[in-house]
Amino acid sequence: MNEYTKAIHEYKESVKMFQQTSSDFTNAYHAFTGAAFADGAVSQKDKHLIALGVSLGTQDEYCILYHTMEALHKGASEQEVYEAFQVSAALRGGSAFSQLSLVQHALSEFRGQIQ
């Protein structure tokens, strides 16, 4: 398991531990985000690409990794991931562009895991 897969795994484990402390909050959060990412007029793939763009703009590294992975799981191509990156870079300029290597590493890590 490389550092990017490990980071996502550690995040999920932290959430499980937090659930034991605050199950009502965690369940409500999961229901809320589950509803936000459900298929609707916008596909799950596109929602993860949007979330990736927002994550890049806010430089949220865990979300960059997670939404890159999920976009790929939902059928996004590398080109679509890079175009989401480009839109974020256009809006956030250098702060988003500085995250390019993280997106490249996430693509490299997760492309082989999609079946």
N, C-alpha and C positions, 0 to 999 in steps of 0.2 A: 504494500500500500504506500503510494507516494504521499508527499506532504499535502497535496490538494485534496485527494480522496480522504486522507487522514483528517484534514481540517473540517470537512463536511461531516465525517463520522463523529468527531469530537463535538461539533455543534449539536448534532442529533442526540448524542448521549447527554449533553448538558440540558437539553430540553426535557428529556426523560426524567432526569434528576429533579429539575424544577417542577415538573408535573406532580411529583410526590409532595412537594411543599405547597403548591398552589394549583390544584387540579381544576378548579372552576375557571380560573383565569386562562390557563393553558388550553382547556377545552374550548372556551369561548374564542380564543385567538385562532385555534385550528379551524373552528367552524367559520369564522370570519374570513380567513385567508382561503379556506377551501371554496367558499362561495365566490370569492373574488377571482380565483383561478379556474373555476368551472367553465366548461364550454358554454358559449352563448353566441351572440352576434360576432364576438371576437374569439378565435380559436385559442385553445390552451397554448399552443406553440407561440402564437403571436403575443399572448399575455406574458409569457416568459421572456420573449424578446423585448417587450416594453419594460418589464421589470429589470432586465439586464441593463437597458439604457439608463433607467433611473438609478440603479445600483452603481453604474459607472460614474454617473454625475455626482453621486453622494460619496463615492469612493468606499463603499461598503464591501469589503473584500469577501466576506462569507457569502453575501448575496450575489456577488459577481460569479463566484464559483458555482453556487447552487443553481442560479438561473441559466448559466451557460450549460450546465449539465442537463437541466430539465428541458431547455429549449431543444437540445440534441435528442433527448429521449422522446420528445413530442414531434420529432421529424424535421427540425430546422437543419438547414445545410450550414456548412462553415461560412459560405458567402452571406447567408442571412444573419448569422451572428456578427460577422464583420460589418455589415451594413447597419445593424443596431448600434454597434460601436461607433460607426461614423456619424450617425445622427446625434448620439450623445456627445461626441467630440465637437461637432459643429455647435451644439448648444452650450457646452461647458468648457470648450477650448482645451487648454493645456492640462487641466486637472483630470479630465477624462482620458486624454491622449496618453497621459503618464501611466495609465493602467493597461496599456496594450500588451505588455509582456505577461501580465496575469491572465488576460483573455487567451493569449497564444498558448500558455501552459495548460490552461483548463481545456482548451480544444484538444491539445496533444494527449492529455490524460484521459479524457472522456470519450474521444472518438472511437477508441478500440473497445469500449465497454458496451456500446449500443448494439443491440442485436436485432 
